[in-house]
């Protein structure tokens, strides 16, 4: 059942979503500045920062891209970059599917296009509104647009500030990549059952980092961990 039947004006819901997103934008801003600084240190130009932030709009995937990025275009690992972004962002297939009730059957293509500005934070806020019977397209769009504009602006600011920071590690900014995924892990924790795929993924990444040159350990750890999670889930269902 669509929630569009609720008698709310689009403009009111748009600004309500933007207002609800303001606390989130503060953390997005800090996150974006750090990414911009690290992007400049990795050799990305300002136009490359604008294009990546504008077209990808996924902080975790963009941090992964920086870890794989090389200063020489001819040696840029295009395949691993695409696969890494795909693995990191697969969760959005499940997250955005829960937003389908917001759109009428004749609006599904419109909904699919709007999913490009959905982030973990705006998704959580919109789902919370839907649970109260107040979720609307306008609310989702208001929060998404504000978060998107903030991300674009702060990554550019970070790239500009990066010219004054010769060594990001001196200020602990190089830890942002690790902190990003620690935060993601804590957010995805559902119980002790998650330990097995996480440990398997960590072990596979460490072993492959020792045996294979480059950043393939990111892909190998993600794929092996995902397979371990699927097997563990199947075993739990069979046991039930």
SULGI-V147871 format. One record per pair of residues at least 4 apart in sequence whose C-alpha atoms are under 6 Angstrom apart, sorted by the first residue. I is the first residue (numbers start at 0). J is the second residue. D is the distance in whole Angstrom. If there is no record, write none. Layout:
# SULGI-V147871
<<I;J;D> <I;J;D>>
This chain:
# SULGI-V147871
<<1;100;5> <1;101;5> <2;101;6> <9;13;6> <9;137;5> <12;137;5> <12;138;5> <13;137;4> <13;138;5> <13;141;4> <14;141;6> <16;138;4> <16;141;5> <16;142;5> <17;141;5> <17;142;4> <17;145;6> <20;142;5> <24;28;6> <24;146;6> <27;31;6> <28;153;6> <31;150;6> <31;153;5> <31;154;5> <32;153;5> <32;154;5> <32;157;4> <34;38;6> <35;154;4> <35;157;4> <35;158;4> <36;157;5> <36;158;5> <36;161;4> <38;43;6> <39;43;5> <39;158;5> <42;70;5> <43;47;6> <47;51;6> <48;52;6> <49;53;6> <50;54;6> <51;55;5> <52;56;5> <52;151;6> <60;84;5> <60;87;6> <62;176;6> <64;68;6> <64;80;6> <69;75;6> <79;83;6> <83;218;6> <85;89;6> <91;95;6> <101;135;6> <102;106;6> <116;143;5> <117;143;6> <118;122;6> <121;142;6> <125;134;6> <125;139;6> <128;133;5> <128;134;5> <129;133;5> <129;134;4> <137;141;6> <140;144;6> <143;147;6> <153;157;6> <157;161;6> <167;172;5> <167;173;6> <168;172;5> <168;173;5> <175;179;6> <194;198;6> <196;200;6> <196;224;5> <196;227;5> <196;228;5> <199;224;6> <200;220;4> <200;223;6> <200;224;4> <203;220;5> <204;208;6> <204;216;5> <204;220;4> <207;211;5> <207;216;5> <208;216;5> <216;220;6> <219;223;6> <220;224;6>>
